[in-house]
Amino acid sequence: WLDLRDNRITALPAEIGSHRCLETLLLEGNPISELPPELGRVITLRGLNLRDCPIRFPPQHIVRQGYRSILAYLRSVLAERSVSATKTLPVVEKLQLSDLMESDVVEGDEPEDKDGLQRFRELKDQLILLDQADLKLTINHGSELLSSSGVEKSKAGVLPELQLSHLKRSEEKRTATIKELRENQALLEQRRKSLEALEKWRTAARKAWMKKMSQRKQRRQETGILEESLEDRSMKSPMVDLTGSNEDRSVRKLEK
């Protein structure tokens, strides 16, 4: 992490491109107008804060796309500069080798060829490293885009399936609810029939009980009448016997 926010830094040094551990660079609130192309060599960079910075290079449409686009743009500019440097390299090397030839250090044209090849190989290695880093970044960015688009496609493809499953679940839920309502209706109907049968049984039992009670009352009334008649008979029979016995006695007295 390198936190340089809210300072008066107007430019970053080109040597920042040799950093191999920098992951987050915070430049918010600094009057920086240009970023050095060497910043594209920092392949470990994962966060770049340029808020409130009057950036003119890279262009604003690149800056708005995020740090990956900024680093890719800086690498492309750096690669173009390296290619232009390789085009002008033989003239510069010839001038340097001519100076060496004047000092009689090495004979013939062999020093010119060796130094030129060495410089060319170094630049070629740098270009290969930059291309590999740029390719890696592009592949990562493309894979992220593909993964995001794949997610969107999968979402788009899964959406009808989700809708179908949702409809299927709602239909199953509706069927289960209808089945439950029918079962409840059947239970209510069975309970109503049971209550009606119970009411009928109560009515029949009440009628049977009333009939039985009326029969008992009638029997009691008949039994009471019979007992009264028997009592009357029992009361009358001794009186008859008494009168008969008195008459017999009187007759016997008269006979005597």
Buried (B, 14 or more C-beta within 10 A) or exposed (E): EEEBEEEEBEEBEEEBBEBEEBEBBBBBBBEBEEBBBBBBBBBEBEEBBBEEBEBEBBEEEBBEEEBBBBBBBBBBBBBEEBEEEBEEBBEEBBEBBEEEBEEEEBEEEEBBEEBBEEBBEEBEEBBEEBEEBBEEBEEEBEEEEEEEEEEEEEEEEEEEEEEEEEEEEEEEEEEEEEEEEEEEEEEEEEEEEEEEEEEEEEEEEEEEEEEEEEEEEEEEEEEEEEEEEEEEEEEEEEEEEEEEEEEEEEEEEEEE
